[in-house]
Amino acid sequence: MTRPTPPRFIRQLLDRYSQWRYGRVDPDAPIGRQGEQVAARLLRQKGFVVVAESESDRGGEIDLIAADKKSRTVIFVEVKTLQTTRPGHPADRVDENKQARITRAALRFLKRRKLLGASCRFDVIAIWWPKGEPVPAKIEHYEHAFEAAGDFQMWA
């Protein structure tokens, strides 16, 4: 059974609420990119400084890189957005292989920026965003979600 389409003014109100609550989200972007935009807004609300979004190089991509000014920590964030109602948690999709790729990309980022001595951590932000809805249904931020993985592990 399909839901009836809400009247136009209700859709406009929901869009305004979405922009106020989650910041500007590009409605034409893929759902994964929309999730990253919402996650960046969440990190800013928590007091972190978002340094880079969709940082990629030859070996991989990191969705968000933030800095915590209080603890002087570099935070590498993987954002997982689910649009389906299938069972399972979005954070479960960050398996060992994905963790190793993120770790290698983070190490290359730290080398490029000459920050190898910096303290760092890996977070995961899980977002449930039902198809067709203007706002996410649920957002969870897992700090210290995993330790550095792979052949070239890092330490704080």
Helices and strands as residue ranges (DSSP letters): H 8-22, H 31-45, E 49-57, E 60-68, E 73-82, G 90-93, H 96-112, E 119-128, E 138-146
